[in-house]
Amino acid sequence: MMFIKVLKAKIHRATVTASRVDYPGSVAIDTDLLDAAGIVPYEAVLMANVTNGARAETYVVPAGAGSGQIEVLGAAARLFSPGDIAIFMNFAWCTPEEARQLKPKVVIPDGNNKIRRVL
């Protein structure tokens, strides 16, 4: 059986609120955004920095619900600064047949990282 990697969820154009290098490594994201996207704590995400073009892969840790927090932690913090616009993509492995049925959740936050729309 063949599996392909497809987009499962995306938080599109969130604003980075903080970055801390001295941390074991991950990204803290407001639990409201994670829940809306269907991303669970410690699940992998690909982070794309719209502001400077950098990309990094890490895992998610939950930040307080309603906090609006998007904090890049560890080595990736050198690639993301507060105020940067970022996209967080989450992927799943599935068969081509399953992929045809998959509709990725796309969460679009406002400038304060509150849910504006879910596609």
Summary of the structure (lengths in Angstrom):
residues: 119
radius of gyration: 13.9
end to end distance: 30.5
largest distance: 43.6
contacts: 375
relative contact order: 0.35
helix: 15%
strand: 49%
